[in-house]
Amino acid sequence: MKLKIAHLYVALAALTFGCKPDIKEDITATSGTANFSQYVAVGNSLTAGYADGALYKQGQSYAYPNILAQQFALVGGGPFKIPYMVDDNGIGVQNNQPVTKRILGPVTDCKGVTSLGPVFAGIPNLANLAPIPGPFNNMGVPGAKSFHLLTPLFGRPLTQGGNPFYYRMASNPGVSTVVGDVVAQNPTFVSIWIGNNDVLGYASTGGEEGGDSITSVTAYTQYLYAIVNTVTAGGAKGVIANITDVTSIPYFRTVPYNGLVLTSQAQVDALNAGYAPLGIKFNLGQNPFIISDKNAPGGLRQIKSDELILLTIPQDSIKCKGLGSQIPIPGKYVLDQTEIANIKTATAGYNQAIVTVAQQKDLAFADMASLMSSLSTGITFDGLTFTTTFVTGGAFSLDGIHLTPQGNAIVANGFIDAINHKYSSTLPQVNVASYPGIVFP
């Protein structure tokens, strides 16, 4: 299992909000036709509360299922047990090595310029991965794809190819399954949000051959039906969310395609001379980066305006070693037109399957794809405007993939809308502004 960590140093100057969450109490809360007494959440890292490149205690407390559980408690919802990590540095995985969450701190680049950027919070404490007794109402597992929820192999130790986040909370590691652990709790209500990793693994490795692959729509549909049928077999009602377009998140939208800035005519002339045989030209100012492409003449070309560069690209190599100009950017840091089309096609197929399942199983449907796509142009909640801008946009954490507490509050409100619509309940939404954003030093 690989969990990608965003790694980009940027100059920042902004404010953040950080007060205790509260709820909107201007309506009388009722449960409608739903029974929230035993709520269990099913999903991946977004459900678990993973943020800033790691799973950590405070992030888990602000996960959208916990926010939902607090609202369900107003109408008879029961306790919501979370598999908390032991500390607030938490643990994630980068290059198959344990790391802590990221925080904002001073970073000095290869040119000696110091600015604010994401840095590790400390040394990872492996006690965070030690098994703990359940059962747990939040069954979100970082790194989980759809089929992972159905296989006992997912609960093996990391050394045996399993997932350390499920291993630590599995009822019987290597034998139990995520959906089995959900069913064992006899849920009366479930939330299901699974499938992002079925395309994100491919996207976050640049769609490279030999890397992670996209789960086929046919296979995903089969897994989805198996998950939903199993967790609702006891009569549980619930809500299911569709998949967001992963190519719209900061991880893929922060580094501009034309980020090669040439400030002298000497630079322009040298590059033009070197690339003349390929017909590639450069100008003063912004230019498209040079990327690897085995199908292009010479095995390289300029990136197109609708192609994407990953947040993990080494910034110092761009600034000081000619990456993207003298040296083509490797494919693992780029999504080309074909790869983006593959992602969008799969996502559309998954979402059609989710809508069909919601209709057939009579579940509430939360359109997270539409909600989160609104961030591209900016959406306002409780006086705050949120966008997909890395760090300062407010919705996404320092890994460029997962949500801040405020982002989780937005998602929770989306779920609440869907639940109220389907079950005639009157659950109050939460005040997004009352949840913390990214903390600046």
KEPA-39697 format. One record per residue: x, y, z of N, C-alpha, C in turn. Coordinates in steps of 0.001 Angstrom, whole numbers, padded with zeros to 6 digits, always signed. Atoms other than C-alpha are relative to their C-alpha. Example, Ala and Ser with C-alpha at 12.3 -4.5 7.8 and 13.67 -1.06 7.14 Angstrom:
BEGIN
+000890-001190+000000+012300-004500+007800+000900+001200+000000
-000820-001190-000060+013670-001060+007140-000770+001090+000730
REM end
This chain:
BEGIN
+000840-001190+000000+000000+000000+000000+000871+001234+000000
-000741-001240+000030+001288+003434-000854-000959+001141+000271
+000770-001204-000274-000092+006613+000629+000864+001174-000384
-000829-001070+000509+001203+009603-001271-000086+001228+000891
-000084-001185-000831+002338+012654+000649+000335+001200-000875
-000292-001197+000769+002165+016105-000900+001277+000646+000502
-001282-000559-000384+005528+017865-000937+000272+001221-000868
-000237-001211+000754+005592+021458-002131+000219+001138+000973
-000303-001126-000859+007185+024485-000512-000488+001269-000690
+000563-001201+000594+005312+027725-001118+000073+001135+001006
+000053-001174-000861+005430+031252+000237-001454+000270+000332
+001375-000137-000448+002324+031929+002283-000153+001212+000900
+000350-001041-000962+000653+034798+004076-001516+000049+000069
+001468+000074-000104-002897+034226+005310-000411-000182+001440
+000551+000223-001333-005171+033893+008343-000754-001301+000013
+000792+001219-000116-006950+030838+009657-000990+000147+001135
+001026-000037-001030-009945+030159+011861+000136-001224+000869
-000200+001151-000863-009747+027905+014906-000730+000071+001315
+000759+000019-001239-012528+027867+017436-000786-001294+000094
+000704+001259-000215-014641+025096+018875-001223-000093-000900
+001170+000159+000860-017304+023622+016588-001293+000153+000778
+001321-000012-000607-020934+024309+017287-001014-000386-001066
+001028+000442+000933-024214+023389+015673-001037+001093-000170
+001060-000957+000254-027005+025375+014129-001286-000535+000623
+001116+000498-000798-029971+025109+016454-001305+000730-000312
+001173-000794+000307-032583+027151+014591-001182-000853-000450
+001109+000876+000317-034718+024089+013822-000070-001103+001055
+000149+001126-000916-036100+021228+015887+000478-001256-000698
-000585+001184+000629-034056+018128+015152-000922-001200+000165
+000789+001236-000027-036028+015015+014222+000689-001034-000886
-000657+001075+000739-034939+011633+012857-000766-000432-001236
+000792+000427+001141-037737+011220+010323-000204-001511+000021
+000184+001450+000094-037949+007628+009110+001293-000786+000211
-001287+000667-000216-034298+006872+009877+000186-000316+001488
-000353+000387-001364-032904+005177+012981+001513+000113+000129
-001427-000289-000109-029508+006570+013964+000638-000600+001254
-000483+000494-001293-029074+004571+017185+001332-000745-000095
-001273+000705+000181-026210+002472+015777+000529+000349-001387
-000539-000504+001262-024369+004396+013089+001420-000510-000201
-001342+000456+000357-021327+002911+011333+000366+000604-001352
-000479-000620+001235-019272+004691+008649+000947-000937-000736
-000809+000871+000844-017711+002760+005756+000716+000858-001030
-000701-000794+001000-014967+004216+003576+001494-000124+000076
-001459-000017+000059-011344+005126+003075+000570+001121+000850
-000673-001032-000791-009014+007884+004265-000874+001225+000223
+000902-001138-000173-011629+010600+003689-000964-000240+001147
+000891+000363-001099-013916+008762+006092+000740-000070+001326
-000787+000181-001225-011132+008031+008607+000422+001308+000648
-000489-001268-000531-010154+011693+008991+001472+000224-000260
-001397-000176+000420-006727+011343+007381+000179+001412-000543
-000245-001375+000444-005223+014791+006780+001471+000334+000168
-001388-000475-000121-001904+016563+006310+001007-001125-000180
-000919+001096+000287-000343+013332+005059+000072-001073+001058
-000059+001008-001067-001146+011218+008124-001372-000158+000654
+001167+000186-000852-003810+009801+010384+000404+000381+001408
-000346-000453-001346-003700+011638+013701-001261+000342+000780
+001136-000027-000918-005930+012090+016706-000969+001153-000275
+000903-001130+000210-007285+015585+016102-000698-000096-001348
+000618+000170+001301-007870+014892+012420-001138-001003+000050
+001063+000995-000141-009882+011810+013359-001234+000577+000687
+001133-000570-000735-012010+013831+015753-000843+000917-000878
+000727-000887+000906-012969+016192+012902-000428-000703-001290
+000458+000737+001179-013713+013441+010368-001499+000192-000178
+001421-000285+000227-017067+013958+008717-000937-001010+000683
+000925+000896-000704-018568+010735+010233-000187+000388+001470
+000138-000410-001395-017850+012035+013728-000882+001238+000111
+000882-001168+000032-019487+015343+012827-001452-000452-000176
+001347+000538+000193-022497+013395+011552-000524-000647+001279
+000420+000694-001216-022580+011270+014718-000432+000982+001080
+000385-001015-000974-022728+014419+016838-001395+000547-000303
+001337-000457+000367-025783+015557+014878-001034-001103+000220
+000916+001121-000231-027349+012087+015036-000342-000132+001482
+000231+000101-001442-026975+012232+018818-001167+000880+000448
+001120-000884-000334-029576+015016+018802-001340-000689-000176
+001270+000677+000302-032178+012539+017561+000090-001495+000310
-000043+001383-000454-031312+009330+019376+001202-000800-000455
-001208+000704+000403-027939+008475+017868+000815-000437+001203
-000756+000540-001118-025758+006318+020090+001463+000396-000021
-001441-000301-000062-022041+006403+020983+000666-000300-001341
-000739+000180+001248-019585+006671+018095+001472-000196+000353
-001364+000326-000412-016299+004905+018821+000960+000126-001183
-001000-000293+001033-013238+006007+016854+001308-000695+000345
-001295+000642-000275-009953+004051+016511+001129+001027+000064
-000934-001123-000100-007895+006973+017748+001464-000441-000011
-001443+000149-000094-004159+007193+017175+000427+000456+001391
-000429-000312-001366-002060+007698+020288+000431+001452+000165
-000450-001385-000136-000932+011245+019477-000447+000836-001195
+000415-000918+001058-001459+014298+017284+001042+000175-001091
-000912+000044+001140+001645+013755+015152-000431-001075-000972
+000557+001052+000831+000041+010588+013906+001029-000745-000813
-000905+000770+000849+001475+008407+011200-000599-000144-001400
+000346+000234+001390+001418+008163+007429+001116-000819-000624
-001007+000785+000692+003469+006354+004824+000495+000769-001215
-000616-000628+001163+005877+007937+002345+001160-000862-000452
-001034+000889+000533+008044+005784+000091+000165-001243+000874
+000051+001204-000837+007008+002825+002249+000667+000180+001360
-000582-000291-001302+008460+004532+005331-000995+000797+000830
+000930-000759-000842+006490+005859+008328+000434+001455+000150
-000249-001431-000187+006210+009642+008605-001116+000553+000891
+001041-000677-000772+004254+012089+010765-000807+000899-000926
+000761-000994+000750+001697+014626+009651+000913+001172-000350
-000726-001216+000358+002857+017850+008059-000649+001219+000660
+000440-001286-000518+002612+021294+009570+000717+001078-000800
-000689-001086+000681+003587+024693+008235+001201+000454+000820
-001216-000444-000667+007132+025712+009047+000958+000613-001007
-000958-000625+000910+010161+027537+007599+000764-001037-000816
-000715+000886+000919+011764+025886+004572+000939+000841-000844
-000982-000709+000819+014939+027011+002819+000270-000804-001258
-000169+000718+001254+015203+026122-000858+001453+000029-000469
-001359+000140+000524+018251+025444-003036+000648+001336-000338
-000543-001331+000276+018643+029180-003704+000171+000825+001270
-000167-000689-001267+018736+030052-000025-001180+000848+000417
+001204-000774-000328+015235+031535+000035-000841-000783+001004
+000792+000642-001043+013242+030761+003186-001447+000470-000075
+001426-000304+000038+009450+030589+003138-000745-001045+000820
+000816+000985-000697+006590+028774+004817-000347-001143-000949
+000372+001162+000792+005928+025261+003595-000290-001177+000897
+000283+001194-000798+004820+021807+004749+001281-000691+000454
-001130+000738-000567+007326+020101+007065-000557-001063+000944
+000453+001046-000912+007088+016961+009177-000074+000532+001424
+000235-000485-001359+005773+017501+012689+000962-000591+001013
-000910+000630-000953+008309+015174+014328+000406-001375-000473
-000418+001379+000286+009424+011570+014526-001201-000919+000187
+001180+000876-000127+006773+008913+013871+000109-000972+001154
+000091+000923-001131+005697+006865+016864-000708-001264-000486
+000568+001231+000535+005149+003267+015746-001082-000590+000899
+001097+000438-000864+002850+002752+018729-001353+000351-000604
+001234-000366+000681+000260+004432+016515-000565-001140-000846
+000449+001109+000829+000092+001204+014501-000263-001270+000796
+000250+001175-000834-000310-001160+017441-001495-000329+000013
+001412+000399-000031-003580-003184+017481-000718+000530+001229
+000824-000505-001094-006372-001753+019625-001360-000697-000045
+001274+000738-000040-009649-003341+020783-001170+000821-000535
+001190-000631+000536-012868-002533+018949-001246-000494+000717
+000224-000443+001380-015475-002550+017662-000030+001513-000130
-000054-001426+000267-015348+000859+016005-001099+000413-000969
+001049-000512+000869-018106+002915+014466+000569+000661-001250
-000633-000546+001198-015706+004708+012126+000892-001072-000596
-000747+001050+000682-014552+001963+009769+000627+000503-001289
-000754-000552+001115-012828+004309+007331+001450-000444+000105
-001378+000516-000002-009434+002841+006352+000827+000718-001061
-000866-000647+000989-006735+004981+004708+000598-001016-000963
-000562+000872+001018-005582+003449+001446-000965-001010-000573
+000941+001039+000422-008696+001318+000989-000591+000284-001373
+000763+000011+001237-009996+000587-002493-001275-000811+000259
+001294+000664-000188-013434-000897-003013+000169-001465+000396
-000115+001438-000257-012317-004544-003087+000702-000311+001311
-000695+000220-001267-010147-004116+000006-000975-000236+001150
+000958+000126-001095-013254-003882+002172-000575-001403+000108
+000602+001325+000075-014182-007424+001185+000970-001138+000251
-000984+001072-000110-010922-009341+001669+000700-000019+001352
-000721+000102-001280-009347-010639+004903+001495+000277-000154
-001423-000277+000214-005910-010187+003319+000341+001453+000327
-000201-001422-000280-006376-006440+003849+000398+000226+001454
-000265-000155-001421-006085-006986+007610+001286-000635+000478
-001284+000551-000403-002685-008646+007562+000970+001118+000373
-001004-001022-000303+000371-006799+008958+000624+000555-001282
-000642-000632+001146+002185-004418+006619+001114-000869-000567
-001101+000862+000451+005127-006852+006473-000489-001169-000844
+000592+001076+000787+002747-009380+004922-000883+000539-001128
+000740-000592+001103+001308-006971+002380-001363+000533+000362
+001289-000509-000424-001656-005842+004457+000002+001506+000195
+000152-001430-000261-002897-002410+005444+000149+000250+001497
-000240-000184-001437-001511-001174+008789-001147+000687+000723
+001089-000726-000643-004541+001026+009434-001198-000906+000279
+001049+000969-000328-007004-001837+009178+000524-001051+000966
-000594+001001-000901-004638-004290+010893-000152+000422+001460
+000018-000470-001385-004635-002112+014018-001394-000027+000611
+001345-000026-000569-008416-002143+014363-000871-001177-000430
+000765+001166+000450-009486-005413+012730-000390-000869+001195
+000435+000856-001099-011504-007706+014984+000821-001281+000066
-000833+001200+000077-009386-010653+013825+000945+000160-001189
-000897-000322+001107-006396-009513+011738+000337-001203-000878
-000287+001059+000955-005944-011571+008598-001156-000955-000228
+001169+000875+000124-009316-013270+009058-001268+000818-000255
+001194-000832+000144-011960-010570+009441+000124+000917-001218
+000027-000996+001067-012987-008073+006754-000630+001279+000530
+000587-001267-000418-014002-004442+006978-001523-000109+000028
+001462+000086+000017-017574-005153+005908-000510-000983+001050
+000388+000941-001045-017706-008111+008278-000015+000652+001366
-000045-000714-001276-016676-005888+011169-001130+001021+000111
+001143-000917+000000-019382-003428+010144-001276-000759+000351
+001225+000787-000210-022110-006076+010020-000094-000517+001429
-000009+000547-001356-021056-007496+013393-000544+000985+001027
+000503-001017-000925-022161-004221+014990-001508+000224-000135
+001447-000132+000210-025764-004597+013743-000405+001461-000211
+000301-001420+000193-025901-001077+012329-001456+000239-000377
+001329-000433+000429-029205+000720+011987+000110+001039-001118
-000230-001022+001024-027666+003390+009740+001470-000051-000402
-001385+000033+000496-024558+003381+007528+000216+001141-000982
-000418-000900+001075-022700+005928+005448+001079-000728-000790
-000917+000726+000877-020754+004612+002456+000602+000992-000990
-000709-000865+000953-018132+006586+000540+001293-000717-000362
-001136+000816+000391-015727+004321-001307+000167+000047-001519
-000283-000004+001432-014043+004432-004714+001029+001025-000428
-000991-001007+000380-011780+007480-004690+001369-000623-000249
-001319+000609+000163-008687+005325-004225+000078-000929-001207
-000007+000865+001173-009750+003104-007120+000511+000727-001242
-000612-000787+001077-008659+005959-009403+001184+000826+000506
-001051-000866-000533-006445+008014-007082+001374-000669-000018
-001281+000692+000030-003742+005343-006880+000677+000142-001355
-000500-000180+001372-003344+005521-010657+000405+001454-000228
-000250-001415+000241-003548+009314-010735+001229+000501+000756
-001090-000519-000841-001074+009899-007892+001353-000598-000347
-001266+000527+000500+001576+007809-009650+000197+000374-001473
-000166-000484+001355+001180+009659-012929-000463-000960-001068
+000484+000952+000977-000573+006748-014603+001096-000814-000650
-001157+000674+000579+002799+005105-015131-000211-001498-000167
+000017+001449+000199+003128+001609-016559+000746-000672+001146
-000616+000686-001125+003921-000823-013786-000388+000582+001340
+000462-000608-001240+002347+001515-011223-001380-000487+000367
+001347+000373-000415-001085+001451-009673-000945+000077-001194
+000949+000027+001114-003984+000664-011994-001375+000459+000458
+001378-000385-000282-007564+001863-012209-000854-001258+000097
+000966+001094-000098-010202-000572-010981-001016+000147-001128
+000955-000095+001108-012402-001385-013964-001394+000314+000535
+001358-000348-000404-015961-000075-013857-000801-001262+000305
+000711+001264-000228-017270-003638-014127+000346-000587+001363
-000431+000554-001284-015199-004820-011173-000477+000872+001150
+000438-000900-001064-015963-001717-009104-001486-000188+000288
+001443+000178-000176-019687-002203-009682-000308-001267+000791
+000195+001258-000729-019479-005808-008472+000376+000161+001469
-000440-000205-001387-017525-004792-005362-000987+000887+000749
+000919-000925-000649-019914-001932-004634-001284-000708+000418
+001224+000743-000341-022970-004180-004776+000254-000948+001172
-000317+000923-001095-021236-006700-002504+000097+000744+001331
-000138-000800-001223-020391-003980+000028-001367+000442+000504
+001289-000555-000400-023831-002370+000058-000964-001109+000425
+000898+001106-000366-025737-005642+000079+000346-000582+001360
-000430+000599-001267-023659-006916+002997-000320+000894+001192
+000166-000867-001174-023810-003858+005263-001449+000390+000239
+001416-000313-000202-027551-003356+004711-000864-001250+000159
+000751+001264-000058-028520-007036+004959-000881-000097+001236
+000783+000055-001235-029774-006534+008517-001095+001032+000079
+001075-000988+000019-032172-003793+007485+000455+001428+000216
-000503-001355-000229-029899-000777+007976-000364+000925-001153
+000149-001052+000993-030801+002398+006173+001325+000750-000086
-001272-000679+000098-028123+004758+005041+000081+001011-001117
-000301-000991+001016-026510+007238+002710+001261-000425-000720
-001165+000332+000798-024052+006666-000122+000386+001218-000821
-000500-001181+000719-021859+009311-001770+000737-000419-001259
-000743+000282+001225-020457+009464-005262+001430+000509+000081
-001437-000235+000005-016825+009987-006256+000316+001343-000642
-000403-001291+000550-015252+013386-006809+001021-000186-001106
-001022+000014+001047-013083+014177-009813+001347+000296+000651
-001249-000182-000741-009663+013623-008244+000949+000964-000703
-000913-000904+000708-007957+015664-010973-000286+001471+000304
+000338-001391-000319-009642+018801-009588+000571+000455+001336
-000476-000346-001339-007953+018702-006168+001385+000643-000063
-001271-000728+000029-004864+020757-005185+001217-000852-000371
-001122+000891+000308-002569+017733-005562+000355+000031-001479
-000217-000023+001445-003002+018062-009323-000148+001390-000612
+000314-001316+000562-003811+021753-009695+000873+001130+000529
-000804-001046-000621-001108+023608-007786+001182+000437-000868
-001147-000329+000843+001914+023434-010105-000512+000310-001406
+000538-000352+001321+001052+025323-013337+000787-000667-001125
-000664+000639+001146+001811+023718-016682+001080+000902-000579
-000956-000968+000561+003640+026912-017717+000835+000642+001103
-000781-000509-001134+005668+027242-014540+001486+000158-000275
-001400-000215+000365+008989+027386-016417+000168+001476-000347
-000130-001445+000171+009828+031067-015996+001436+000339-000404
-001313-000392+000514+012738+032382-018097+000126+001513+000125
-000154-001421-000326+014066+035740-016972+001077+000706-000801
-001047-000640+000798+016936+036351-019393-000030-000538-001422
-000042+000423+001402+017359+036239-023150+001033-001083-000205
-001023+001041+000106+020464+034116-022632-000599-001379+000281
+000677+001265-000291+018305+031395-021063-000852-000441-001190
+000874+000299+001132+015838+031606-023932+000809-000497-001188
-000813+000365+001163+018550+031452-026594+000622-001377+000163
-000653+001297-000234+020286+028480-024985-000995-001148-000172
+001002+001055+000130+017105+026441-024735-000500-000128-001441
+000450+000053+001394+015964+027385-028228+001015-000714-000886
-001048+000667+000775+019305+026244-029613-000018-001507+000257
-000027+001411-000350+019147+022949-027750-001204-000770-000522
+001221+000691+000400+015565+022138-028708-000412+000284-001446
+000330-000334+001391+015624+023510-032290-000290-001226-000857
+000288+001177+000829+015831+020007-033848-001399-000580+000217
+001334+000532-000297+012491+019164-032176-001098+001025-000256
+000984-001034+000289+010807+022434-033158-000627+000619+001231
+000512-000566-001250+010304+023482-029529+000603+001380+000218
-000460-001368-000178+010530+027207-028840-000366+000540+001380
+000175-000623-001313+010833+029254-025660-000006+001513-000152
+000059-001458-000016+010155+032905-024815+000294+000515+001406
-000137-000607-001317+010874+035303-021984-001319-000138+000760
+001195+000153-000822+008455+034798-019083-000394-001448+000169
+000496+001346-000267+006263+031749-018562+000019-000864-001256
-000052+000966+001085+006742+028646-020694-000491-001350+000498
+000364+001362-000404+005307+025120-020674+001241-000812+000339
-001113+000869-000361+007532+022586-018955+000261-001035-001100
-000358+001128+000852+009355+019908-020915-000263-001287+000783
+000318+001256-000667+008033+016434-020068+000434-001183-000862
-000301+001231+000724+008940+012882-021022-001273-000517-000671
+001110+000613+000722+006712+011243-023627+000596-000942-001028
-000630+000985+000872+007823+008028-025292-000546+000031-001414
+000614-000055+001325+005482+008705-028204+000354+001266-000775
-000371-001253+000643+006930+012145-028980+001392-000115-000629
-001348+000005+000578+009964+012821-031196+001052+000294+001055
-001044-000184-001001+013069+012451-029081-000414-000444+001394
+000469+000473-001298+010950+011047-026254-000367+001099+000968
+000358-001115-000879+010003+014482-024928-000782+001039-000789
+000777-001086+000607+007768+017475-025592-000366+001016+001065
+000546-000954-000954+006247+020546-024007-001360-000494+000488
+001282+000404-000563+003343+019848-021687-001106+000876-000569
+001150-000734+000517-000097+020877-022936-000743+000686+001141
+000642-000835-001034-002224+023417-021113-001044-000744+000814
+001013+000751-000737-004834+020834-020120+000554-001267+000646
-000641+001106-000701-002317+018352-018712+000466+000476+001368
-000189-000339-001411-001394+018225-015034+001339-000473+000542
-001247+000345-000690+001745+018210-012908-000323-000256+001459
+000303+000400-001372+001651+016466-009536+000732+000859+001017
-000550-000804-001087+002332+018249-006275+001315-000562+000536
-001212+000654-000516+005103+015759-005484+001252+000310-000806
-001171-000296+000812+007420+017102-008181+001055+000731+000839
-001045-000644-000818+010792+018095-006605+000219+001457-000414
-000104-001419+000330+010727+021880-006500+001446+000471-000158
-001405-000421+000096+014460+022280-005904+000622-000443-001321
-000525+000471+001282+015172+020244-009026-000447+000901-001136
+000447-000968+000994+013084+022696-011040+000817+001283+000105
-000672-001284-000222+014788+025706-009482+001488-000034-000307
-001474+000008+000027+018399+024550-009505+000633-001078-000876
-000603+001104+000742+018855+021409-011611-000552-000162-001419
+000473+000027+001375+017024+022178-014838-001127-000961-000279
+001134+000893+000232+014097+019806-014293-001133+000778-000657
+001067-000669+000730+011382+020713-016766+000488+000928-001083
-000576-000821+001066+013752+022639-019004+001116-000788-000691
-001092+000799+000559+017085+020912-019588-000259-001499+000146
+000323+001408-000282+015785+017645-018114-001504-000174-000039
+001453+000201+000055+012324+016353-019023-000547-000493+001339
+000664+000473-001210+009914+015832-016122-000471-001434-000242
+000435+001393+000183+009381+012058-015676-001515-000142+000057
+001437+000229+000076+005930+010648-016353-000672-000203+001337
+000617+000237-001305+005385+009767-012696-000463+001285+000678
+000423-001284-000546+004935+013488-012016-001007+000712-000903
+000850-000646+000995+002577+014148-014942-001219-000866-000327
+001171+000652+000577-000961+013273-016026-000237+000612-001372
+000223-000511+001349-001279+013564-019796-001478-000126-000364
+001409-000033+000412-004489+013893-021780-000653-001375+000062
+000554+001353+000001-004969+010141-022160-000257-000484+001419
+000137+000442-001390-004414+009471-018458-001154+000717+000699
+001110-000754-000582-006817+012232-017446-001329-000543-000510
+001226+000570+000570-009430+010805-019816-000322-001346+000639
+000213+001295-000657-008944+007351-018259-000626+000187+001378
+000499-000279-001349-009572+008797-014800-001450+000464-000046
+001357-000545+000089-012666+010728-015836-001007-001057-000460
+000900+001054+000479-014148+007763-017703-000346-000969+001127
+000239+000921-001114-013712+005460-014708-000876+000648+001063
+000782-000701-001019-015087+008058-012300-001469+000097-000405
+001376-000075+000481-018179+008558-014451-000691-001355+000109
+000573+001339-000113-018719+004802-014534-000303-000375+001436
+000246+000270-001423-018338+004472-010783-001249+000736+000474
+001096-000822-000508-020783+007301-010191-001358-000458-000523
+001250+000555+000499-023412+005766-012423-000402-001224+000818
+000279+001180-000827-023098+002539-010443-000506+000408+001376
+000406-000462-001326-023447+004470-007174-001445+000496-000015
+001383-000484+000116-026630+006217-008328-000965-001178-000110
+000865+001173+000185-028102+002889-009440-000163-000775+001303
+000061+000708-001282-027225+001209-006135-000877+000766+000989
+000799-000812-000918-028726+004099-004167-001491-000165-000290
+001412+000150+000374-031985+003770-006111-000517-001394+000331
+000465+001372-000210-032175-000012-005902-000085-000377+001473
-000022+000332-001432-031332-000177-002194-000736+001040+000845
+000795-001026-000681-033448+002887-001343+000823+000749+001045
-000895-000750-000869-030522+004793+000165-000016+001481-000365
-000211-001415+000294-030006+008528+000458+001244+000124-000878
-001124-000200+000918-027658+009796-002257+000595+001381+000229
-000706-001259-000225-025056+012470-001440+000880+000291-001209
-000728-000348+001228-023743+014188-004577+001259+000795+000348
-001247-000647-000371-020240+014913-003351+000784+000486-001223
-000699-000428+001211-018948+015184-006920-000379+001432-000359
+000451-001358+000314-021059+018281-007542+000425+000992+001076
-000361-000894-001096-020408+019756-004109+001467+000389-000065
-001432-000289-000024-016640+019437-004315+000472+000676-001287
-000392-000677+001241-016468+020550-007952-000260+001498+000093
+000290-001420-000193-017964+023861-006810+001187+000754+000582
-001182-000644-000576-014704+024518-005000+000914+000587-001063
-000862-000493+001071-013010+025083-008350-000234+001474-000273
+000318-001411+000203-014800+028417-008656-000240+000726+001310
+000173-000600-001315-015228+028988-004916-001429-000115+000500
+001315+000064-000629-018124+028331-002557+000101+000620+001387
+000004-000727-001270-019118+030267+000555-000923-000684+001003
+000770+000541-001112-020284+028818+003877+000254+000852+001230
-000117-000728-001264-020980+030846+006991+001015+001141-000071
-000852-001174+000153-019135+033871+005642+001414-000284-000471
-001338+000362+000464-016027+031951+004515-000083-000555-001418
-000052+000511+001364-015115+031285+000888+001098-001052-000110
-000922+001118+000125-013437+027977+000067+000268-000285-001480
-000401+000327+001364-011491+027048-003080+000938-001202+000031
-000965+001095+000085-009085+024381-004313+001441+000501+000059
-001358-000523-000119-006075+026675-003839+000730-000705+001140
-000765+000726-001002-003366+024798-001971+000276+000887+001210
-000205-000622-001311-003140+025804+001719-001005+001116+000282
+000849-001154-000315-005003+029115+001486-001445-000175-000422
+001379+000205+000435-008144+027665-000126-000929-000436+001113
+000781+000300-001194-009280+026390+003267-000614-001380+000086
+000715+001275-000044-010892+023102+002257+000934-001200+000096
-000909+001141+000064-007863+020866+001690+001204+000187+000919
-001102-000021-000954-005119+019970+004136+001351+000069-000724
-001347-000199+000535-001359+020107+003638+000515-001138-000869
-000409+001011+000978-001244+016939+001549-000654+000228-001355
+000617-000338+001270-003399+018491-001167-001058-000974-000466
+000964+001037+000356-005750+015496-001165-001155-000062+000993
+001000+000188-001054-007546+015211+002159-000460+001335+000564
+000694-001214-000412-009759+017704+003920+000477+000553+001331
-000169-000645-001295-009278+020214+006704-001261-000248+000831
+001250+000090-000760-011788+020209+009589-001134+000803-000632
+001029-000785+000675-013636+022976+007742-000493-000721-001258
+000399+000786+001166-013613+020843+004594-000886-001161+000387
+000835+001092-000494-015019+017937+006579-001380+000487+000421
+001294-000565-000382-017762+020196+007927-000861+000258-001237
+000721-000197+001266-018713+021107+004347-000570-001326-000488
+000429+001330+000432-018879+017411+003455-001129-000519+000894
+001040+000461-000927-020901+016603+006589-001336+000665-000309
+001244-000691+000341-023449+019250+005625-000610-000551-001285
+000506+000632+001211-023700+017669+002187-000696-001312+000295
+000643+001249-000416-024467+014318+003794-001319+000283+000716
+001212-000332-000756-026990+015939+006131-001127+000405-000944
+001021-000380+000983-028829+017514+003189-000626-001232-000650
+000490+001206+000673-029076+014132+001461-000855-000846+000933
+000738+000797-000984-030250+012365+004630-001362+000629+000296
+001271-000687-000276-032873+014990+005422-000979-000139-001168
+000855+000104+001186-034184+014840+001858-000614-001384-000120
+000469+001367+000192-034469+011051+001811-000906-000473+001124
+000690+000597-001142-035711+010310+005316-000914+000977+000739
+000885-001011-000605-037711+013474+006081+000439+000366+001415
-000554-000415-001295-035435+014139+009036+000295+001502-000053
-000338-001424-000064-034541+017644+010202+001277+000178+000810
-001301-000152-000656-030928+017270+011249+000569+001376-000311
-000579-001318+000271-029339+020695+011678+001396-000117-000599
-001355-000059+000532-026262+021555+009660+000931+000611+001041
-000991-000576-000908-023046+022532+011404+000504+001324-000556
-000571-001286+000385-021436+025961+011338+001440-000226-000454
-001325+000277+000561-018434+025536+009029+001059+000926+000594
-000961-000984-000518-016771+028695+010365+000457-000323+001415
-000368+000345-001371-016681+027169+013847+001029-001126+000068
-001006+001059+000030-014268+024443+012739+001346+000580-000420
-001312-000562+000319-010516+025021+012480+000423-000262-001440
-000642+000194+001295-008622+025477+009241+001455-000358+000206
-001439+000248-000132-004911+025124+008593+000595+000980+000980
-000603-000837-001042-002873+026445+011490+001296+000613-000531
-001209-000701+000415-000280+029090+010623+000857+000338+001212
-000868-000297-001155+002763+029609+012860+000050+001490+000308
REM end
